[in-house]
């Protein structure tokens, strides 16, 4: 899984993505493995669903920020900071509908 994300970062040719695609999956999998070991499979399943929900919210957030930057011609800092509410709203919505 980690190798697939590393290949994806090389394909995108953006070195800023290399750390994100390389580190995030391995940290998530290590955390999930430790959770399964310490808390058991039912708690681990809940944590895995939470990770999936958070990643869905992040993907929508990243898409929106990219759209704002390309279509709206605003800076990355302004687009990212002004869109944090979108990420929070989607994450809370996923929690309430799917995880809650």
N, C-alpha and C positions, 0 to 999 in steps of 0.2 A: 504494500500500500504506500509506504513512504517512498519507494523507488518510483512508483507511478506519478506521485506528486512532484518529485524531483525532475522527472522527464517533462512534465507539464510546464514547470518553471523554465526549463531550458528551451522549450518550444516557443514560449511567449517572449523570450529574449529580453525580459525586463528583470534586471538583477534585484530590483526592489521586491519582486514577487518571489524570488528564490528562497528567502528566509521564511516567508509566510507559507508557501506551499511545501517547503521542506521540513519546517519545525512543527507547525501546527498539528498535522496528522500524527506525528510520532508522540508529541506531548499528550494529545487526546487519547491515543491508544494506551500509552503507559499509565495515564491517570485512570482510565477505565479498567485496566488489568489490576491495578492496585485496589480499586474500589471493589471489584469482583472478589478479590482475595480477602479483603477485610470485612466487607459488608454483606456479601452474598449476591446471588444472581438476581433476585427481585429488585434490590436497590440498584444494582448495576444496570439493569434494564431501564429503570426510571432515569438514571443518569445519561444513558445512551440516547433516550428519547429527548432529553433536555438538550444534549449536544446537537442533535439533528434540528430541533426547533431553533436554536440559536444560530446555526449555520444558515438556515433558510432566511432568517431575519437579516443576517449579515449580507447574504447574496443580494437581496432586494435593496438594502442600503447601498452596497457598492455599485449596483447598477444605476441607482438614482443619482449618486454622486457623480458617476461618470457621465450620465446624461446632462446633469447640470453644468458640468465643466465643458462639455463639447458643444452643447446647444446654447447654453446661457452665457458662455464666455466669462465665467466668474472664476476666482482663484480656488485652488484646491482646499486651502484652509477654510475659506468661507463656505464652500460647498459641503465639506465634511462636517464642520461644526454646526451648520444650520440644519443638517439632515439627521442629527443624532436622535431627535424626537421621533423621526420615522422608524428608525431601528428599534427604539424602545417600545413604540406603539405596536409594531409587528410582533416583537418578542413577547410582550404582555398578551397580545391577542392569541398567539399560538399557545401560550401557557394556559390561558383561561379556557380556550376551546378544546385543545388537544391533550394538554398535560394535566389540567386542573381537575 
